[in-house]
Amino acid sequence: MTDPYDRPQPVLRTTTDRGEPLTLRLPDAGDAPGILAACTDPETLRWTTVPLDYDHERALGFIDEYAPGWWQRRQGAAFVLADGDGGYVGQIDLRVGGDPEVADVGFLTAPHARGHGYMSAALRAVTEWGIRELGLSRVEWKAHVGNEGSRRVAEKAGFTYEGVLRNGCAHRGERRDAWIASFVREDLS
Ligand SMILES: CC(C)(COP(=O)(O)OP(=O)(O)OC[C@H]1O[C@@H](n2cnc3c(N)ncnc32)[C@H](O)[C@@H]1OP(=O)(O)O)[C@@H](O)C(=O)NCCC(=O)NCCS
């Protein structure tokens, strides 16, 4: 069997529940302004571990190093979401940890693009791809307790809620309780 990591990171294509096309691809230099706007948004900073001092240099580091690094290390993949015009509307990481059959996800939608169904479609596409092409058995979603938008995205993507992980997330020097949900191989129909 060929190893998927021996090939370039693929481009994934899907469609939102409103019929809008969505492309998941590696970021390029043209995405930098969108990444910067998304990563300095107050809701992003509230619910994710994006650095508080995010700036243009960090956006370039994301494009040149962080995003391609997951695939280069054979530990999953980071994608940006592009709408039908090719514009940046968000980003999603699928990260494989110590167990090669288990990955977790991290995501954010650009503030101007929220509520269009982009992330629920992207999460489903990345999850199915990870199971079918990377051989994953389980994809985990975690969010701080109270992140209702993220939880709804996971539910819409077909994830099953499993409970609360007490002190389950590190957040800017503190521990936070986390919701956890999963999508497993057997959920593919
Ligand atoms: C959470 C987030 C990713 C949602 O992205 P999105 O692209 O707007 O999500 P979708 O458009 O696919 O919405 C999916 C569902 O969630 C619902 N939803 C989205 N944001 C919501 C919110 N803040 N509260 C309640 N429901 C919300 C939508 O209404 C939709 O449900 P519906 O189809 O039944 O109406 C986005 O708000 C975001 O980036 N937040 C800041 C970063 C973050 O929290 N990341 C996740 C960390 S775990």
The ligand as an ORCA input file, in Angstrom:
! r2SCAN-3c Opt
* xyz 0 1
  C     -17.296     28.355     15.732
  C     -16.989     28.757     14.285
  C     -15.796     27.960     13.782
  C     -18.237     28.433     13.436
  O     -17.873     28.563     12.083
  P     -18.978     28.795     10.929
  O     -18.285     28.606      9.629
  O     -19.686     30.076     11.179
  O     -19.961     27.597     11.215
  P     -21.167     27.122     10.277
  O     -21.618     28.264      9.436
  O     -20.754     25.851      9.625
  O     -22.298     26.884     11.363
  C     -22.659     25.599     11.786
  C     -23.813     25.708     12.748
  O     -23.370     26.337     13.945
  C     -24.228     27.395     14.272
  N     -23.429     28.413     14.937
  C     -22.345     29.047     14.433
  N     -21.854     29.899     15.362
  C     -22.650     29.805     16.432
  C     -22.657     30.422     17.724
  N     -21.722     31.324     18.068
  N     -23.622     30.035     18.614
  C     -24.542     29.103     18.292
  N     -24.573     28.481     17.076
  C     -23.652     28.836     16.178
  C     -24.784     27.857     12.944
  O     -26.008     28.551     13.112
  C     -24.952     26.534     12.235
  O     -26.094     25.853     12.665
  P     -27.441     25.818     11.779
  O     -27.039     25.381     10.400
  O     -28.267     24.827     12.517
  O     -27.956     27.220     11.802
  C     -16.701     30.274     14.169
  O     -17.717     31.006     14.816
  C     -15.369     30.690     14.761
  O     -14.362     30.702     14.065
  N     -15.345     31.019     16.077
  C     -14.109     31.478     16.730
  C     -13.039     30.395     16.810
  C     -13.532     29.102     17.439
  O     -14.338     29.085     18.352
  N     -12.993     27.990     16.928
  C     -13.300     26.668     17.436
  C     -12.425     26.334     18.596
  S     -12.813     24.718     19.251
*
